[in-house]
Amino acid sequence: MNEVKEALRNIEQHYKLFLQQQFTFIGALQHTRENAHDMIRPVASISQVQSYMDHHCNNSTDRRILNMFLNICNDLSKLCHKLETVHSGNNITNGIRERCKLLLSHSNDLSTIRAKYPHDVVNHLSCDEAKNHYGGVVSLIPIVLDYMKEWVTHIEKLPRHVLYNSSAKLTKSFPVDVIHGNLVGAERESCGHFQIIPFQTAS
C-alpha cells in the first residue's frame, strides 16, 4: 500500500511539472492538428495524441511535451492495473478502478469529460478551446488522479488483514524515478480536497 501511495505521489510530481507547461501542450496539439489537417474534431483520445506525435510532429519542443503527457498516462495506467494486486476489491474500490481503466483506455472518448473545481485546467483555455477542442484531454489526468486518491481513501478504511504486500510487483512495474525519485523544482505538497465526479458502481 505504501508503494502505491508513493508511486501516486511521484506521478503527481510529474503532473505538476506538466501542468506548468499547459500552454506549450496546447500549442503542440494545435501545431500537430494543423499538420494533420485535422482542425475540426476535438482531441478526444490518448491514441489521437499518440498519432499526432508519431506522424505529425516536426519539432522537439512539441514532441517533448506530447511525450510527457503520454508517459504520465502510461504510468497511471500501470498503477491502475496494479491496484488489483493490493486488494481484491469491493463494489466501491472496483468501481473506481474500472472507471480509471476506462478513462485511460487509448480509444476512450474523452471529449465530454471536464475537470471541476479545484482544478482550473479548463479555465486556462478559451471558450472555443474548452468546448470544441481541448477540454477533455486536459481534464483526463487530474480526474484520474482524483479517482486514485479516492481509491486509496477507501482502501485505508478497510481492515488491515484484507490487504497484502505487493511492493515487489510494483517495484518491477515502475521506473525508479516514479517509485523513489525526487524531481528537481517540483514541490511536495498536499493537493487538498478533491471533487470526485460521481459514477455508478455495481450493487
C-alpha positions as CSV (number, residue, x, y, z in Angstrom):
1,M,0.0,0.0,0.0
2,N,2.9,2.4,0.8
3,E,4.3,1.7,-2.6
4,V,1.0,2.6,-4.3
5,K,0.9,5.9,-2.4
6,E,4.5,6.7,-3.1
7,A,4.1,5.9,-6.8
8,L,0.9,8.1,-6.9
9,R,2.8,11.0,-5.2
10,N,5.6,10.8,-7.7
11,I,3.2,10.7,-10.7
12,E,1.6,13.8,-9.2
13,Q,5.1,15.5,-9.2
14,H,5.4,14.7,-12.9
15,Y,2.0,16.1,-13.5
16,K,2.8,19.3,-11.6
17,L,5.7,19.9,-14.0
18,F,3.5,19.1,-17.0
19,L,0.8,21.5,-15.7
20,Q,3.2,24.4,-15.6
21,Q,3.6,23.8,-19.4
22,Q,-0.1,23.6,-20.3
23,F,0.2,26.4,-22.9
24,T,3.1,24.5,-24.5
25,F,0.9,21.4,-24.6
26,I,-2.0,23.2,-26.2
27,G,0.4,24.8,-28.7
28,A,1.8,21.3,-29.6
29,L,-1.7,20.0,-30.2
30,Q,-2.5,23.0,-32.3
31,H,0.6,22.5,-34.5
32,T,0.1,18.8,-35.0
33,R,-3.6,19.2,-35.7
34,E,-2.7,21.7,-38.4
35,N,0.0,19.3,-39.8
36,A,-2.6,16.5,-39.8
37,H,-5.3,18.7,-41.4
38,D,-7.5,17.7,-38.5
39,M,-8.7,21.1,-37.2
40,I,-12.4,20.3,-36.8
41,R,-12.8,17.3,-34.4
42,P,-11.8,17.6,-30.8
43,V,-8.7,16.0,-29.3
44,A,-10.7,13.1,-27.8
45,S,-8.5,10.2,-27.0
46,I,-5.0,9.2,-25.9
47,S,-4.5,7.4,-29.2
48,Q,-5.2,10.6,-31.1
49,V,-2.4,12.4,-29.2
50,Q,-0.1,9.4,-29.9
51,S,-0.9,9.6,-33.6
52,Y,-0.2,13.3,-33.7
53,M,3.2,12.8,-32.0
54,D,4.2,9.8,-34.2
55,H,3.1,11.2,-37.6
56,H,2.6,14.9,-37.5
57,C,5.1,16.4,-35.0
58,N,8.0,18.2,-36.6
59,N,9.8,19.9,-33.7
60,S,11.5,18.8,-30.5
61,T,9.5,21.0,-28.1
62,D,6.2,19.7,-29.3
63,R,7.4,16.1,-29.2
64,R,8.8,16.5,-25.7
65,I,5.5,17.9,-24.2
66,L,3.3,15.4,-26.0
67,N,5.6,12.6,-24.9
68,M,5.4,13.9,-21.3
69,F,1.6,13.7,-21.4
70,L,1.6,10.1,-22.8
71,N,4.2,9.0,-20.3
72,I,2.0,10.2,-17.4
73,C,-1.0,8.5,-18.8
74,N,1.1,5.3,-19.2
75,D,2.3,5.5,-15.6
76,L,-1.3,6.0,-14.4
77,S,-2.4,3.0,-16.4
78,K,0.3,0.8,-14.9
79,L,-0.6,1.9,-11.4
80,C,-4.3,1.3,-12.1
81,H,-3.7,-2.3,-13.1
82,K,-1.5,-2.8,-10.1
83,L,-4.3,-1.7,-7.7
84,E,-5.8,-5.2,-8.3
85,T,-2.8,-6.8,-6.6
86,V,-3.2,-4.7,-3.5
87,H,-6.8,-5.5,-2.7
88,S,-9.3,-8.0,-4.1
89,G,-11.9,-5.2,-4.2
90,N,-15.4,-4.4,-3.1
91,N,-18.1,-2.6,-5.0
92,I,-16.7,0.9,-4.3
93,T,-13.0,0.2,-5.0
94,N,-13.8,-2.0,-8.0
95,G,-16.0,0.8,-9.4
96,I,-13.2,3.4,-9.0
97,R,-10.6,1.1,-10.6
98,E,-12.8,0.2,-13.6
99,R,-13.6,3.9,-14.1
100,C,-9.8,4.6,-14.2
101,K,-9.2,1.8,-16.7
102,L,-11.9,3.2,-18.9
103,L,-10.6,6.7,-18.8
104,L,-7.1,5.6,-19.6
105,S,-8.1,3.3,-22.5
106,H,-6.3,4.7,-25.6
107,S,-9.5,4.6,-27.6
108,N,-11.9,6.0,-24.9
109,D,-13.7,9.2,-26.0
110,L,-12.6,12.0,-23.6
111,S,-14.4,14.8,-25.4
112,T,-17.2,15.2,-22.8
113,I,-15.2,14.9,-19.5
114,R,-14.3,18.1,-17.6
115,A,-12.2,18.5,-14.5
116,K,-14.0,20.6,-12.0
117,Y,-13.0,22.8,-9.0
118,P,-10.4,23.0,-7.5
119,H,-8.8,22.1,-10.8
120,D,-8.5,25.0,-13.2
121,V,-7.1,23.4,-16.3
122,V,-10.2,24.1,-18.3
123,N,-10.3,27.7,-17.1
124,H,-7.0,28.3,-18.8
125,L,-8.5,27.6,-22.2
126,S,-10.5,29.9,-24.3
127,C,-14.2,29.2,-24.5
128,D,-13.8,27.7,-28.0
129,E,-10.8,25.6,-27.0
130,A,-12.6,24.3,-23.9
131,K,-15.8,23.5,-25.6
132,N,-14.7,22.2,-29.0
133,H,-11.1,21.1,-28.8
134,Y,-9.1,20.5,-25.7
135,G,-11.4,20.5,-22.6
136,G,-11.5,16.7,-22.4
137,V,-7.8,16.0,-23.0
138,V,-6.6,18.5,-20.4
139,S,-9.1,17.1,-17.9
140,L,-8.0,13.4,-18.1
141,I,-5.0,13.3,-15.8
142,P,-6.5,15.4,-12.9
143,I,-9.7,13.4,-13.0
144,V,-7.8,10.0,-12.9
145,L,-5.6,11.3,-10.1
146,D,-8.7,12.2,-8.1
147,Y,-10.2,8.8,-8.6
148,M,-7.0,7.1,-7.5
149,K,-6.8,9.2,-4.3
150,E,-10.4,8.2,-3.7
151,W,-9.4,4.6,-4.1
152,V,-6.6,5.0,-1.6
153,T,-9.0,6.6,0.9
154,H,-11.5,3.7,0.7
155,I,-8.8,1.1,0.9
156,E,-7.3,2.7,4.1
157,K,-10.7,2.4,5.8
158,L,-10.7,-1.4,5.2
159,P,-9.4,-3.9,7.9
160,R,-5.7,-4.4,7.6
161,H,-6.0,-8.2,7.3
162,V,-7.6,-7.9,3.9
163,L,-4.6,-6.2,2.4
164,Y,-1.4,-7.9,1.3
165,N,2.1,-6.7,0.3
166,S,2.6,-6.0,-3.4
167,S,5.8,-4.0,-3.2
168,A,7.9,-6.4,-5.3
169,K,5.4,-6.4,-8.1
170,L,5.0,-2.6,-8.0
171,T,8.8,-2.0,-8.0
172,K,9.1,-4.2,-11.1
173,S,6.4,-2.2,-12.9
174,F,7.6,1.3,-12.3
175,P,10.9,3.1,-13.0
176,V,13.0,4.2,-10.1
177,D,12.1,7.8,-10.6
178,V,8.4,7.0,-10.1
179,I,8.8,4.9,-7.0
180,H,11.6,6.6,-5.3
181,G,12.6,9.7,-7.3
182,N,12.7,13.3,-6.2
183,L,12.1,15.8,-9.0
184,V,14.1,19.0,-9.1
185,G,12.0,22.1,-9.0
186,A,8.8,20.2,-8.0
187,E,7.4,21.0,-4.6
188,R,6.0,18.2,-2.5
189,E,2.7,19.5,-1.2
190,S,-0.7,18.3,-0.4
191,C,-3.2,18.7,-3.2
192,G,-6.0,19.4,-0.7
193,H,-9.6,18.3,-1.1
194,F,-10.7,17.0,-4.5
195,Q,-14.1,16.9,-6.1
196,I,-14.8,13.4,-7.3
197,I,-17.1,13.1,-10.3
198,P,-19.9,10.7,-9.4
199,F,-20.1,7.3,-11.0
200,Q,-22.2,4.2,-10.7
201,T,-20.9,1.1,-9.0
202,A,-22.3,-2.4,-9.2
203,S,-24.7,-3.2,-6.4
